[in-house]
Amino acid sequence: MNENLWNRCVVFHGHECPGLAIGFRACEVAVKEMNIEFSHDEEIVCVCENDSCAVDAVQVITGCTFGKGNLIYRGTGKMAFSFFNRQNGDNVRIVSKPSKVKMNKEERQRYILKAPIEDIFCIKKPHFKIPEAARIFKTVTCEKCGEGVSENKIRLEDGKKVCLDCFHEYSRGW
């Protein structure tokens, strides 16, 4: 294990925990399987299916960030990470296996950091395509609250351009 890299993840995240350890080990898999380095632009993309502590390790190790548009949140609630290389098309999906043994927080973290990869992850190919590169949209002013909003998130309501906060969703139950 790269102690220096783990310590950088801990400093960025603020504390050690099992979630951070999962992200750390998932990134170890991605780096090894895809032979990737830190992404300075959008050459590497990570689709994370959770918003847990693990995602902080993804940012530190891979350089995938929400701000650059190469860290994408797909809220399935799974401890799953799909990595894509835009330059050569390589990809991998890394999914955490449920723990079969009850452990306290410290034991779980130690186990995740030291266990063989095949004991903690299923490694396969993603079942979805690489997301398109980040786009920059025009800013539109919401006609209700006056705040600026990216044009791809604007809605029409009673003939007015409104943001998602001001929009009243219409549903008939299905």
Backbone as a ProteinNet text record, in pm:
[ID]
protein_1_A
[PRIMARY]
MNENLWNRCVVFHGHECPGLAIGFRACEVAVKEMNIEFSHDEEIVCVCENDSCAVDAVQVITGCTFGKGNLIYRGTGKMAFSFFNRQNGDNVRIVSKPSKVKMNKEERQRYILKAPIEDIFCIKKPHFKIPEAARIFKTVTCEKCGEGVSENKIRLEDGKKVCLDCFHEYSRGW
[TERTIARY]
84.2	0	88.8	48.6	121.9	77.2	155.1	120.5	110.3	200.4	198.9	67.1	24.7	-100.4	-220.8	-219.3	-326.1	-333.1	-217.9	-214.5	-266.6	-237.2	-291.3	-443.6	-495.8	-641.7	-702.9	-639.5	-688.8	-689	-582	-574.3	-685.2	-704.4	-808.6	-947.2	-971.6	-1103.1	-1128.3	-1023.4	-1037.4	-1024.2	-1040.1	-1024.6	-1014.2	-966	-962.2	-1097.2	-1140.8	-1265.7	-1274.5	-1363.2	-1377.9	-1419.8	-1504.4	-1548.2	-1432.5	-1346	-1228.4	-1139	-1128	-1046.9	-1102.4	-1234.1	-1294.6	-1256.8	-1269.9	-1232.1	-1084.9	-1001.8	-857.5	-826.4	-884.4	-857.6	-919.1	-1037.4	-1099.3	-1008.1	-948.4	-855.4	-729.7	-683	-568.4	-599.9	-721	-762.8	-764.5	-826.9	-837.7	-699.9	-610.8	-475.4	-403.8	-417.4	-349.5	-413.5	-546	-616.7	-603.8	-605.4	-607.9	-475.5	-379.8	-249.7	-266.2	-344.7	-373.3	-290.4	-279	-213.6	-313.1	-273.1	-356.5	-409.2	-538.9	-604.3	-603.2	-525.7	-516.5	-629.5	-696.4	-811.2	-922.6	-984.4	-1093.8	-1056.3	-926.6	-887	-934.6	-941.3	-997.1	-1128.7	-1231	-1363.1	-1399.5	-1456.4	-1508.9	-1656.8	-1736.9	-1878.5	-1892.9	-1923.5	-1940.4	-2089.9	-2130.8	-2272.9	-2315.3	-2233.1	-2263.2	-2200.8	-2244.7	-2186.5	-2119.6	-2045	-1983.2	-1841	-1780.2	-1641	-1546.2	-1580.4	-1495.1	-1462	-1554	-1536.7	-1421.2	-1391.6	-1278	-1146.1	-1132.2	-1011.3	-1002	-1115.3	-1117.4	-1060.5	-1100.7	-1053	-902.1	-852.9	-710.5	-624.2	-663.5	-578.7	-588.2	-708.1	-725.2	-729.6	-758.7	-773.8	-910.7	-1000.9	-1138.1	-1211.5	-1269.7	-1340.4	-1471	-1565.7	-1692.3	-1669.8	-1578	-1552.2	-1498.5	-1416.3	-1363	-1463.7	-1562.9	-1663.1	-1626.1	-1519.4	-1482.2	-1507.4	-1582.1	-1635	-1785.9	-1854.6	-1998.2	-2069	-2168.3	-2248.1	-2369.2	-2383.1	-2497.1	-2555.7	-2660.4	-2709.1	-2786.2	-2717.9	-2783.4	-2776	-2688.7	-2669.1	-2572.8	-2513.7	-2417.4	-2277.8	-2196.9	-2056.8	-1983.7	-2006.9	-1955	-1889.4	-1781.3	-1702.9	-1668.7	-1708.8	-1673.4	-1575.3	-1461.4	-1356.3	-1346.2	-1328.1	-1317.1	-1195.4	-1123.7	-1012.7	-1058.8	-1076.1	-1122.4	-1020.2	-893.2	-788.7	-780	-799.7	-785.1	-908.4	-1015.6	-1140.3	-1142.5	-1034.7	-1028.8	-1126.2	-1178.3	-1271.2	-1275	-1321.9	-1338.3	-1445.9	-1521.7	-1622.3	-1579.2	-1575.1	-1528.5	-1642	-1691.7	-1807.7	-1769.1	-1794	-1762.3	-1853.9	-1793.9	-1871.9	-1923.9	-2045.6	-2096	-2010.5	-1990.6	-1912.2	-1992.5	-1928	-1994.1	-1969.1	-1874.9	-1836	-1862.8	-1920.2	-1945.1	-1813.5	-1783.6	-1660.4	-1693	-1614.2	-1630	-1561.9	-1572.7	-1522.1	-1372.3	-1293.3	-1148.1	-1109.6	-1176.2	-1149	-1184.7	-1297	-1341.7	-1240.5	-1195.2	-1097	-968.3	-917.5	-795.3	-814.4	-930	-959	-957.8	-1026.8	-1034.8	-895.9	-813.4	-680.6	-582.8	-606.7	-510.2	-559.5	-688.1	-743.1	-707.1	-701.5	-682.5	-798.7	-767.2	-867	-989.1	-968.1	-1080.7	-1175.5	-1129.9	-1217.1	-1307.5	-1270.1	-1350.5	-1422.1	-1380.3	-1442.1	-1475.4	-1580.2	-1607.2	-1553.1	-1475.9	-1418.1	-1475.5	-1537.3	-1602.6	-1600.7	-1672.7	-1685.5	-1811.1	-1808.2	-1928.6	-2043	-2166.5	-2283.3	-2346.1	-2273.9	-2319.6	-2199.2	-2229.5	-2124	-2063.1	-1946.6	-1878.2	-1964.5	-1982.5	-2058.6	-1985.4	-2062.8	-2000.1	-1913.9	-1822.4	-1736	-1821.3	-1769.6	-1842	-1867.8	-1987.3	-2024.2	-2043.6	-2019.3	-2042.8	-2168.7	-2267.4	-2395.5	-2407.1	-2493.1	-2523	-2598.1	-2586.3	-2661.4	-2789.1	-2900.5	-3032.1	-3082.2	-3149.3	-3203.4	-3342.6	-3362.3	-3493.8	-3588.7	-3704.8	-3801.3	-3883.7	-3861.1	-3929.7	-3837.8	-3718.8	-3630.1	-3518.2	-3494.5	-3391.7	-3250.4	-3233.9	-3100.7	-3062.3	-2931.2	-2881	-2880.1	-2912.1	-2915.9	-2866	-2794.9	-2746.5	-2865.9	-2858.7	-2974.2	-3023.6	-2938.3	-2982.4	-3067.7	-3076.1	-3156.5	-3281.5	-3304.5	-3419.7	-3547.1	-3659.5	-3790.6	-3885	-3986.4	-4091.5	-4211.2	-4263.5	-4382.5	-4466.5	-4587.6	-4676.5	-4608.6	-4531.8	-4465.9	-4341.4	-4299.1	-4180.5	-4066.8	-3944.1	-3824.8	-3797.1	-3799.9	-3779.9	-3673.8	-3606.3	-3505.7	-3575.7	-3499.4	-3556.1	-3613.3	-3555.6	-3607.9	-3745.7	-3769	-3896.9	-4000.9	-3957	-4046.1	-4133.4	-4260.4	-4353	-4373.7	-4317.6	-4325.8	-4471.3	-4505.6	-4641.3	-4636	-4719.4	-4725.1	-4865.6	-4908	-5038.7	-5021.2	-4902	-4880.5	-4806.9	-4766.9	-4690	-4584.8
-118.4	0	124.8	223.5	349.4	438.5	436.8	511.8	662.1	715.4	858	896.8	816.7	843.8	830.1	729.1	712.3	835.2	881	999.1	1123.8	1138.3	1251.6	1243.2	1123.5	1104.8	1141.8	1098.3	1127.1	1277.5	1345.4	1490.7	1559.8	1520.6	1581.3	1557	1433.6	1394.2	1447	1450.3	1500.2	1394.7	1268.2	1159.7	1026.2	925.4	788.8	724.1	640.6	566.3	455.5	357.5	249.1	297.4	398.5	450.1	504.3	580.3	633.2	518.4	414.9	298	228	218.9	157	236.2	367.7	450.4	437.4	432.7	417.7	287.9	178.3	47.7	38.2	98.2	98.3	170.1	278.5	352.1	271.5	196	107.2	11.5	-42.1	-134.1	-62.1	54.6	129.4	163.7	210	246.8	125.1	10.8	-111.1	-167.4	-180.4	-240.8	-158.1	-25	62.6	134.4	114.1	179.9	331.8	390.5	534	613.2	740.9	835.2	945.2	1039.3	1151.2	1225.2	1249	1313.6	1465.4	1533.1	1679.1	1748.6	1676.9	1732.5	1628.7	1595	1498.1	1365.2	1335.2	1211.7	1086.5	1093.5	984.6	1033.5	949	981.7	874.2	916.2	821.5	849.8	746.3	754.4	682.7	759.9	701.4	691.7	580.7	555.9	581.5	654.8	689.5	824.6	884.5	1013.3	998.5	890.3	856	909.9	879.6	916.5	865.1	754.5	692	786.7	874.2	964.1	1061.5	1094.6	1183.6	1118.5	989.3	919.4	920.2	906.5	910.6	1043.6	1152.6	1284.6	1299	1257.1	1272	1184.8	1061.1	965.5	979.3	998.1	998.4	1137	1239.3	1373.2	1396	1300.7	1319.3	1407.7	1517.3	1609.5	1654.3	1695.3	1746.8	1873.8	1957.7	2084.9	2070.1	1967.5	1944.1	1871.1	1811.6	1737.7	1593.4	1544.9	1405.3	1316.3	1368.4	1288.6	1306.3	1198.7	1204.3	1123.5	1185.7	1117.4	1053.5	923.6	846.4	777.2	834.9	794.9	664.8	553.3	422.8	371.5	432.7	386.1	269.2	229.4	119.2	173.4	95.3	130.7	81.4	154.4	114.7	233.9	204.7	307	255.7	329.3	293.9	397.5	350.4	437.8	419.6	530.8	531	613.4	566.2	641	693.3	824.4	884.6	867.5	852.9	847.3	711.9	603.4	471.5	382.4	431.9	356.1	250.6	235.7	135.8	173.4	72.4	99.5	-17.5	10.9	-92.7	-47.5	-143.4	-117.6	-194.9	-125.1	-183.2	-170.5	-284.4	-286.1	-353.2	-284.5	-337.3	-454.9	-563.2	-678.9	-652.7	-694.9	-679	-759.8	-704.6	-772.7	-889.1	-1004.3	-1122.6	-1137.3	-1058.2	-1066.7	-932.8	-940.5	-817.7	-767.7	-639.5	-578.2	-438.1	-391.3	-251.3	-164.6	-35.3	59.2	42	32.2	20	-112.4	-221.2	-352.2	-352.3	-292.5	-286.8	-209	-97.6	-17.9	-97	-160.2	-240.8	-352.5	-418.5	-527.8	-477.1	-367.3	-312.7	-276.7	-217.9	-174.7	-290	-405.3	-515.3	-639.2	-654.7	-776.2	-785	-907.5	-922.4	-854.6	-792.2	-717.7	-803.3	-928.3	-1015.1	-1044.3	-1022.6	-1041.6	-921.5	-805.4	-686.2	-627	-664.6	-607.1	-711.7	-684.8	-751.6	-656.7	-708.3	-626.1	-674.3	-581.5	-615.7	-496.2	-504.5	-393.9	-314.2	-182.1	-101.5	-145.9	-131.8	-168.5	-46.1	64.2	185.8	249.4	337.6	401.5	519.4	558.8	674.3	799.5	878.4	1003	1099.3	1184.2	1281.6	1378.5	1442.7	1541.5	1655.8	1720.5	1831.7	1942.4	1998.9	2110.8	2235.2	2348.9	2476	2536.9	2563.1	2616.6	2764.6	2832.4	2972.6	2981.3	3096.5	3122.5	3196.6	3147.1	3206.8	3254.8	3368.4	3421.3	3364.9	3305.9	3254.8	3374	3362.3	3472.2	3478.2	3386.5	3392.6	3446.1	3385.8	3425.5	3519	3529.8	3619.5	3564.2	3438.5	3378.4	3319.4	3319.8	3261	3109.6	3045.4	2899.6	2853	2742.3	2684	2650.6	2689	2674.8	2530.3	2432.5	2293.8	2250.2	2333.6	2301.8	2389.1	2475.5	2565.3	2489	2528	2469.8	2582.7	2548.5	2645.1	2618.2	2723.6	2711.5	2836.7	2816.9	2929.6	3029.2	2977.7	3062.4	3132.8	3105.6	3170.9	3070.3	3119.7	3038.1	3037.1	2916	2905.6	2799.9	2821	2725.8	2606	2502.5	2382	2408.8	2504.4	2537.8	2602.4	2680.5	2751.3	2670.4	2569.9	2489.7	2398.7	2390.4	2299.6	2177.1	2067	1942.1	1900.7	1854.1	1805.3	1654.7	1585.4	1440.7	1393.7	1291.9	1232.1	1095.8	1074.9	953.1	841.8	863.4	760.1	818.3
0	0	0	-77.3	-84	32.2	140.9	263	237.4	154.9	123.9	55.4	-39.2	-110.3	-17.1	69.2	168.1	259.3	305.7	393	322.2	193.3	116.7	108.7	92.7	90.4	225.3	333	468.3	494	456.1	476	397	272.6	189	248.2	291.3	343.4	484.5	566	702.4	809.6	775	872.1	798.8	870.9	818.3	841	747.3	765.2	660.4	682.2	585.3	446.4	441	310.8	229.4	292.9	224.6	178.4	261.9	226.9	102.9	90.7	-28	-152.8	-146.1	-260.4	-294.6	-192.1	-210.6	-284.5	-237.8	-300.5	-439.7	-459.6	-592.9	-692.4	-648.1	-734.8	-762.5	-663.1	-687	-801.5	-800.3	-906.7	-1041.3	-1045.9	-1171.7	-1227.9	-1141	-1184.5	-1241.8	-1174.9	-1220.1	-1347.3	-1347.3	-1461	-1589.1	-1573.7	-1691.1	-1715.3	-1625.5	-1637.2	-1652.7	-1560.7	-1568.8	-1468.4	-1497.1	-1407.2	-1373.7	-1290.8	-1249.2	-1372.1	-1375.6	-1489.5	-1472.2	-1555.1	-1545.5	-1620	-1708.6	-1779.8	-1771.5	-1882.5	-1881.1	-1945.4	-1955	-2021.7	-1946.8	-1815.7	-1734.7	-1676.1	-1681.5	-1627.5	-1526	-1413.4	-1315.1	-1294.8	-1310.3	-1275.7	-1142.7	-1037.6	-904.8	-877.1	-819.9	-799.1	-655.3	-582.1	-443.4	-414.2	-306.7	-265.8	-129.5	-115.2	13.1	24.4	137	164.8	56.2	-5.7	-106.9	-221.3	-254.1	-368.4	-346.3	-222	-195.4	-237.1	-215.5	-260	-412.1	-479	-625.8	-675	-610.8	-653.3	-633.2	-517.3	-485.5	-576.1	-595.8	-667.2	-818.4	-870.7	-1016.8	-1078.6	-998.2	-1054.5	-1114.5	-1099.1	-1146.6	-1045.5	-1093.4	-1005	-1069.1	-985.6	-1036.7	-1117.2	-1072.2	-1138.5	-1279.8	-1302.8	-1437.6	-1524.9	-1462.8	-1539	-1566	-1502.3	-1524.9	-1402.9	-1306.7	-1195.6	-1201.6	-1233.2	-1256.9	-1149.2	-1088.1	-985.1	-1051.1	-1030.6	-1080.3	-957.5	-901.1	-770.3	-762.8	-781.1	-766.3	-622.9	-542.1	-405.6	-395.5	-506.6	-506	-478.4	-410.5	-390.2	-514.9	-625.1	-755.4	-823.7	-894.7	-963.2	-1102.1	-1203.9	-1341.4	-1393	-1437.4	-1489.2	-1640.1	-1710.8	-1856.2	-1896.7	-1998.2	-2055.5	-2191.4	-2203	-2329	-2441.6	-2408.5	-2510.9	-2580.6	-2506.4	-2569.3	-2556.6	-2492.7	-2482.7	-2373.8	-2300.7	-2194	-2082	-2011.3	-1901	-1804.4	-1683.4	-1581.3	-1482.7	-1433.7	-1329.9	-1205.8	-1092.8	-967.4	-866.6	-818.1	-729.2	-598.1	-488.3	-356.1	-322.9	-274	-229.7	-88.3	-58.8	78.6	176.1	293.4	395.9	453	467.4	522.6	671.8	722.9	863	930.2	1050.6	1125.6	1184.8	1159.1	1210.1	1259.3	1354.9	1393.7	1287.3	1303.1	1203.1	1176.3	1281.9	1267.6	1201.3	1243.7	1184	1035.9	1002.4	862.5	777.4	828.4	753.5	731.4	836	824.4	722.5	730.7	637.8	493.3	467.9	331.9	279.6	362.6	318.4	297.4	362.5	355.1	279.6	263.3	201.8	53.6	1.6	-143	-217.6	-327.8	-405.7	-437.3	-474.9	-514.2	-397.4	-274.4	-158.1	-132.5	-183.9	-154.8	-276.1	-397.3	-517	-622.3	-697.6	-825	-931.3	-1022.9	-1129.1	-1260.8	-1334.2	-1460.3	-1552.9	-1662.3	-1756.7	-1722.9	-1743.5	-1719.1	-1810.3	-1761.9	-1842.1	-1908.4	-1911	-1978.7	-2047.4	-2141.2	-2219.6	-2144.8	-2189.8	-2132.5	-2152.8	-2048.3	-2063.6	-2158	-2225	-2314.8	-2234.2	-2302.2	-2236.6	-2182	-2078.7	-2015.8	-2118.1	-2111.6	-2198.9	-2113.6	-2173	-2104.6	-2165	-2079.2	-2124	-2090.2	-2163.7	-2134.9	-2002.8	-1938.2	-1815.8	-1852	-1799.1	-1820.8	-1684.8	-1682.1	-1556.9	-1532.9	-1415.1	-1376.6	-1364.3	-1428.1	-1427.6	-1299.3	-1206.1	-1076.2	-966.9	-951.7	-841.1	-884.3	-1013.8	-1063.8	-1060	-1019.4	-1013.6	-1148.9	-1176.1	-1299.1	-1290.4	-1401.7	-1406.7	-1543.5	-1544.7	-1669	-1758.1	-1887	-1975	-1989.1	-1968.2	-1978.6	-1859.3	-1756.2	-1637.7	-1626.2	-1722.8	-1717.8	-1756	-1700.9	-1733.9	-1773	-1848.5	-1880.8	-1792.2	-1730.4	-1646.8	-1669.2	-1715.4	-1746.5	-1839.6	-1936.5	-2035.3	-1985.6	-1862.9	-1806.2	-1791.5	-1810	-1788	-1638.5	-1578.4	-1434	-1401.8	-1288.5	-1241.2	-1176.3	-1146.8	-1085.7	-947	-873.3	-740.5	-749.1	-852.2	-866.9	-943.9	-1016	-1100	-1014.2	-1045.4	-976.9	-1065	-1021.8	-1097.8	-1113.8	-1232	-1257.8	-1276.3	-1202.6	-1214.5	-1183.7	-1256.9	-1231.5	-1164.8	-1108.7	-1031.5	-1102.5	-1225.7	-1295.2	-1382.8
[MASK]
++++++++++++++++++++++++++++++++++++++++++++++++++++++++++++++++++++++++++++++++++++++++++++++++++++++++++++++++++++++++++++++++++++++++++++++++++++++++++++++++++++++++++++++

